[in-house]
Amino acid sequence: MKAVIETGGKQYYVSEGAILYVEKLDNAQGDKVTFDKVLMIDGKNGNPYVKGAIVEGKVIKHGKTKKITVFKFRAKKKYRRTQGHRQPYTKVEITKVSGK
């Protein structure tokens, strides 16, 4: 089964066995996580969510992405700021997709 889930303000097209990198979740490594905001399951759309549909997964690990450089600049004002940022993520493996 295939589904579209929403987590962290983003939508993901998933199926059983898929591995996702989502916004950081509070679950510990090895815990089960349940996504109940299912927008579509096997072509059946919800309004806005499909009732009774659940996507389950397992947290594989937590981490941070590669560093990006944020540079702010104002012309002719002697204003320059450099800042780095590493976005935290959670790696999740989808184990079960079920719905009505």
C-alpha positions in Angstrom: 0.0 0.0 0.0 1.1 3.5 -0.7 0.2 6.7 1.2 0.8 10.4 1.6 1.5 11.5 5.2 2.1 14.9 6.7 4.7 15.5 9.4 6.7 18.5 10.4 4.8 20.7 7.9 5.8 18.6 4.9 4.2 15.8 2.9 5.8 12.5 2.1 4.8 9.8 -0.4 5.5 6.5 1.4 5.1 2.8 1.1 6.1 -0.1 3.4 9.9 -0.5 3.7 10.6 3.1 2.7 13.2 5.1 4.6 12.4 8.8 5.3 14.4 11.8 6.7 11.8 13.9 8.5 11.9 16.9 10.8 13.2 15.9 14.3 10.8 13.8 16.3 10.8 13.4 20.1 10.8 9.6 20.0 13.9 7.8 21.1 16.0 5.6 18.8 14.3 2.2 18.2 10.8 3.5 19.2 7.7 3.0 17.1 6.1 6.2 15.7 2.6 6.5 14.4 1.6 9.0 11.7 -2.2 9.6 11.8 -2.3 12.6 9.4 -2.8 10.5 6.3 -3.8 12.6 3.2 -4.1 9.7 0.7 -4.0 6.0 0.8 -4.0 3.9 -2.3 -5.6 6.7 -4.4 -8.4 7.4 -1.8 -8.2 11.0 -0.8 -9.4 12.4 2.5 -10.9 15.7 3.3 -8.4 16.8 4.6 -7.3 13.5 6.2 -8.4 9.9 5.6 -10.3 8.7 8.7 -9.0 5.5 10.3 -5.8 5.4 8.3 -2.5 4.9 10.1 1.1 4.7 9.0 3.5 3.2 11.4 7.3 3.4 11.4 10.4 2.8 13.5 12.9 5.5 14.4 16.3 4.4 13.1 18.5 7.3 14.2 18.7 11.1 14.9 21.2 13.4 13.3 22.0 16.7 11.7 22.4 17.5 8.0 25.5 19.1 6.5 26.3 22.7 7.5 25.0 25.5 5.4 26.3 29.1 5.5 23.9 31.9 5.9 25.3 35.3 4.8 23.5 38.6 5.3 24.7 41.7 3.5 23.4 45.3 3.0 25.0 47.2 0.2 26.8 50.5 1.2 26.0 50.1 4.9 29.1 48.1 6.2 26.7 45.3 7.3 27.9 41.7 6.9 26.9 38.7 9.0 28.0 35.1 8.6 26.2 32.3 10.4 26.2 28.5 10.0 23.2 26.1 10.5 22.7 22.3 10.7 19.1 21.1 10.6 18.3 18.2 12.9 16.5 15.2 11.4 15.0 11.8 12.3 15.6 8.8 10.1 12.4 6.7 10.0 11.6 3.3 8.4 8.0 2.8 7.4 6.8 -0.6 8.7 3.1 -0.7 8.2 0.5 1.2 6.1 -3.1 0.5 7.0 -6.4 2.1 6.4 -10.1 1.7 5.5 
